[in-house]
């Protein structure tokens, strides 16, 4: 997933600045600085609720 840094036209849809766009690596490389890779949120480990009283 990437974030548009400019308005894009992708698969017939207008993607506004700041919106997410699903691109292949090749598409993103072709667009260069016009998109940036979206950072995936780090998954937090779930705490075991037993004994957490």
C-alpha positions as CSV (number, residue, x, y, z in Angstrom):
1,X,0.0,0.0,0.0
2,X,1.2,3.5,-0.9
3,X,0.2,7.1,-0.1
4,X,-0.3,9.5,-3.0
5,X,1.8,12.6,-2.7
6,X,0.0,14.2,-5.7
7,X,-3.4,13.6,-7.3
8,X,-3.2,10.4,-9.3
9,X,-5.4,8.6,-11.8
10,X,-5.2,4.8,-11.1
11,X,-7.5,2.2,-12.7
12,X,-9.9,5.0,-13.9
13,X,-10.2,6.5,-10.4
14,X,-8.9,9.8,-9.1
15,X,-6.7,9.3,-6.0
16,X,-6.4,12.5,-4.0
17,X,-3.2,13.6,-2.2
18,X,-2.8,11.7,1.0
19,X,-5.1,8.8,0.1
20,X,-4.0,5.2,0.0
21,X,-3.4,3.5,-3.3
22,X,-2.7,-0.2,-3.9
23,X,0.2,-0.4,-6.3
24,X,2.6,-3.1,-7.4
25,X,6.3,-2.4,-6.7
26,X,6.9,-1.7,-10.4
27,X,4.0,0.8,-10.5
28,X,5.4,2.6,-7.4
29,X,8.9,2.6,-8.8
30,X,7.6,4.1,-12.1
31,X,5.8,6.9,-10.1
32,X,8.9,7.6,-8.1
33,X,8.5,10.5,-5.7
34,X,4.8,10.9,-6.4
35,X,4.0,8.1,-3.9
36,X,5.5,6.9,-0.7
37,X,5.3,3.4,0.9
38,X,2.8,3.3,3.7
39,X,4.4,2.2,7.0
40,X,2.6,-0.8,8.4
41,X,1.7,-0.3,12.1
42,X,3.8,-2.6,14.3
43,X,1.6,-5.3,15.8
44,X,1.5,-5.2,19.5
45,X,1.7,-8.5,21.3
46,X,-1.5,-9.4,23.1
47,X,-1.1,-9.8,26.8
48,X,-2.3,-12.9,28.5
49,X,-5.3,-11.8,30.5
50,X,-4.8,-14.5,33.0
51,X,-3.1,-13.2,36.1
52,X,-3.4,-9.6,34.9
53,X,-5.9,-8.7,37.7
